[in-house]
Structure formats: structure tokens, C-alpha cells
Amino acid sequence: MSKAKTILMPIPSRDFDPSETGIPWRILNAAGVDVIFATPDGEMGQCDHYMLTGKGLGVLAPLLAADKIARESYALMEASPSFQDPREWSELNAADFDGLILPGGHAKGMIEYLESKILQQLVVDFFRKEKPVGAICHGVVLASRSIGDNGQSVLFGKKTTALLKTQELAAWALTSAWLGRYYRTYPQTVEDEVKSVLRSKSDFLKGPNPLLRDNPKALSRGFIVEDGNYISARWPGDAHLFGHSFLKLLADDACS
């Protein structure tokens, strides 16, 4: 990549996923990409600490929480000047950035992010300008709720993936006895909501069973869907492949 690129990663004040932010940030940062964070009020965001530490998840922590690489990546990201001094959502303009990454998270603090009209319009602007957009897990929900001038979601006519219904319901069933609806952001599942805005339900691609997380030496465990300048992924276990795929998309866009 001959010229340094600047990517926007908006996050809520709290409860975003540490793996889905930290891992793509680390990949992009290592490649010389400047990642700019933004929060509702310009104050530093706080991730979902259940996901970061595993505390409260009991014996399920190794399966559900961030792994060692993700925790290390998040710590590096948290120490970065951009993360510690984010911009405010209201100040953002798609013209100032070369691409957009929409991370996910499922705890209730994500609602301000998923329902933000400011961010939804920003997503529309990125799609209108045909700039690279990457969305993972609940980040796809934000994209799906972003309605263009034609009255349709920016994902209408696109192929995509997102958190699978089987993943969401399984995590909820396994933890609901002590965490209640922690894993259910809304009554409707992510998969069902995203499918409802697509041209065809067949445009939602589930990929192979998400049994193992990917890592730098096993990218093939991950799954992403690429459609033009849009990349989507399902869960933290796809985050390495998602980050590398977005970096490639960014480089290809710079050459076009």
C-alpha cells in the first residue's frame, strides 16, 4: 500500500467485543493503516468485560471469551493514542476516511450503536461513495439498518453473513440460567433481522460450522463473505481472516 490509509472504527461507549475490535486493529495497524476510533461523546470506550476476561462465564469461558491473542491485541489497541482520544460520532464524515469497520458485541451497551441514526447515515454515505466497508457479527445489524435514499437497506442486493441464529441461541441457552438475556440483544435474532432486508434470504451465507476460532496460522478456520467493497463475518472466531481480508480489500481499492 503506497500511501497510508485512514480507517474509521466507530464503537459504543461500552460493551463492544474486544476480539472484533482488537484483532482487526492489530492487523491494520501492523500494515501502517491509521485506525480512527469514535464514540458517542468522544470519551474512551469500554469493551464487554465478560468477553475480555471470561469472568462470569464459568466453565464456558474458554469457548465464549476472548483468547490470548485477542486479549493481547485489545491491550495494545487500548494503549494506542487513537483509542484513548476518540472522535465524537457527530463529527464524522465519510469523506475523511478510506474505509469503515463495524465491529460487533451483544450486551445491552451495544444498543446505542446499533440504533444510532448518525451511524446509520454514515454507513449509507460509505456505501454511496463505494468505499470499503467491513462488518462483523452485530456490526452487520448496523449495516442492515442503514437505509439509503431508495428506501432499502444498503445490504439489499448484497451477499452477506452475520452472527448465525444457531450461535446466538446456543450461547443464550448455555448461559441464561445466570446471565439472563445477556446474549440476546433483541428478541429477534441477528440472522433473522439481517435476512429480512436482503433481496433474497439465499443472499445470507452461513459458511461452515463455526467450531474453532481462526488465528494467524489457521486463517482457513475463519469465514467471510466479500461482495464488491463490502466484507462481512460472523463472530470473533472469524476476526483474523476478516482483518486480513479487509486489508486486502483496502489495498485493492487503492489500486483501482
Solvent accessible surface area in square Angstrom, and as a share of the most:
residue,aa,sasa,rsa
1,M,96,0.43
2,S,128,0.83
3,K,151,0.64
4,A,77,0.59
5,K,31,0.13
6,T,35,0.21
7,I,0,0.00
8,L,0,0.00
9,M,0,0.00
10,P,1,0.01
11,I,1,0.01
12,P,0,0.00
13,S,41,0.27
14,R,127,0.46
15,D,19,0.10
16,F,1,0.00
17,D,6,0.03
18,P,0,0.00
19,S,2,0.01
20,E,1,0.00
21,T,0,0.00
22,G,0,0.00
23,I,6,0.03
24,P,0,0.00
25,W,18,0.06
26,R,85,0.31
27,I,20,0.10
28,L,0,0.00
29,N,74,0.38
30,A,90,0.70
31,A,47,0.36
32,G,48,0.46
33,V,4,0.02
34,D,72,0.37
35,V,5,0.03
36,I,23,0.12
37,F,1,0.00
38,A,0,0.00
39,T,0,0.00
40,P,39,0.25
41,D,76,0.39
42,G,19,0.18
43,E,114,0.51
44,M,68,0.30
45,G,0,0.00
46,Q,78,0.35
47,C,3,0.02
48,D,4,0.02
49,H,94,0.42
50,Y,84,0.32
51,M,9,0.04
52,L,28,0.14
53,T,69,0.40
54,G,7,0.07
55,K,155,0.66
56,G,39,0.37
57,L,0,0.00
58,G,53,0.51
59,V,140,0.81
60,L,30,0.15
61,A,23,0.18
62,P,118,0.75
63,L,94,0.47
64,L,27,0.14
65,A,7,0.06
66,A,6,0.05
67,D,49,0.25
68,K,128,0.54
69,I,55,0.28
70,A,0,0.00
71,R,106,0.39
72,E,69,0.31
73,S,0,0.00
74,Y,5,0.02
75,A,59,0.45
76,L,90,0.45
77,M,0,0.00
78,E,58,0.26
79,A,69,0.54
80,S,16,0.10
81,P,112,0.70
82,S,27,0.17
83,F,2,0.01
84,Q,95,0.42
85,D,112,0.58
86,P,11,0.07
87,R,98,0.36
88,E,62,0.28
89,W,14,0.05
90,S,80,0.52
91,E,113,0.51
92,L,23,0.11
93,N,78,0.40
94,A,2,0.01
95,A,64,0.49
96,D,86,0.44
97,F,2,0.01
98,D,48,0.25
99,G,0,0.00
100,L,1,0.00
101,I,0,0.00
102,L,1,0.00
103,P,0,0.00
104,G,0,0.00
105,G,3,0.03
106,H,15,0.07
107,A,8,0.06
108,K,95,0.40
109,G,5,0.05
110,M,1,0.00
111,I,53,0.27
112,E,71,0.32
113,Y,0,0.00
114,L,0,0.00
115,E,84,0.38
116,S,13,0.08
117,K,154,0.65
118,I,86,0.44
119,L,1,0.01
120,Q,17,0.07
121,Q,91,0.40
122,L,10,0.05
123,V,1,0.01
124,V,7,0.04
125,D,33,0.17
126,F,0,0.00
127,F,34,0.14
128,R,130,0.47
129,K,99,0.42
130,E,127,0.57
131,K,43,0.18
132,P,0,0.00
133,V,1,0.00
134,G,0,0.00
135,A,0,0.00
136,I,0,0.00
137,C,8,0.05
138,H,2,0.01
139,G,0,0.00
140,V,0,0.00
141,V,2,0.01
142,L,0,0.00
143,A,0,0.00
144,S,0,0.00
145,R,50,0.18
146,S,0,0.00
147,I,86,0.44
148,G,17,0.16
149,D,135,0.70
150,N,113,0.58
151,G,55,0.53
152,Q,70,0.31
153,S,8,0.05
154,V,22,0.13
155,L,0,0.00
156,F,69,0.29
157,G,32,0.31
158,K,46,0.19
159,K,91,0.38
160,T,0,0.00
161,T,0,0.00
162,A,0,0.00
163,L,19,0.09
164,L,10,0.05
165,K,70,0.30
166,T,97,0.56
167,Q,30,0.13
168,E,3,0.01
169,L,62,0.31
170,A,49,0.38
171,A,12,0.09
172,W,76,0.27
173,A,69,0.53
174,L,88,0.44
175,T,0,0.00
176,S,38,0.25
177,A,99,0.76
178,W,129,0.45
179,L,28,0.14
180,G,34,0.33
181,R,113,0.41
182,Y,24,0.09
183,Y,18,0.07
184,R,18,0.07
185,T,5,0.03
186,Y,42,0.16
187,P,112,0.70
188,Q,91,0.40
189,T,9,0.05
190,V,7,0.04
191,E,5,0.02
192,D,50,0.26
193,E,24,0.11
194,V,0,0.00
195,K,40,0.17
196,S,77,0.50
197,V,38,0.22
198,L,14,0.07
199,R,157,0.57
200,S,47,0.30
201,K,145,0.61
202,S,80,0.52
203,D,16,0.08
204,F,11,0.05
205,L,64,0.32
206,K,101,0.43
207,G,37,0.35
208,P,81,0.51
209,N,120,0.62
210,P,30,0.19
211,L,135,0.67
212,L,108,0.54
213,R,38,0.14
214,D,3,0.01
215,N,37,0.19
216,P,77,0.48
217,K,199,0.85
218,A,21,0.16
219,L,55,0.27
220,S,107,0.69
221,R,107,0.39
222,G,8,0.07
223,F,39,0.16
224,I,35,0.18
225,V,10,0.05
226,E,96,0.43
227,D,38,0.20
228,G,54,0.52
229,N,42,0.22
230,Y,0,0.00
231,I,0,0.00
232,S,0,0.00
233,A,0,0.00
234,R,1,0.00
235,W,28,0.10
236,P,19,0.12
237,G,0,0.00
238,D,0,0.00
239,A,0,0.00
240,H,8,0.04
241,L,39,0.20
242,F,0,0.00
243,G,0,0.00
244,H,72,0.32
245,S,18,0.12
246,F,0,0.00
247,L,34,0.17
248,K,131,0.56
249,L,11,0.06
250,L,1,0.01
251,A,28,0.22
252,D,70,0.36
253,D,50,0.26
254,A,47,0.37
255,C,115,0.69
256,S,123,0.80
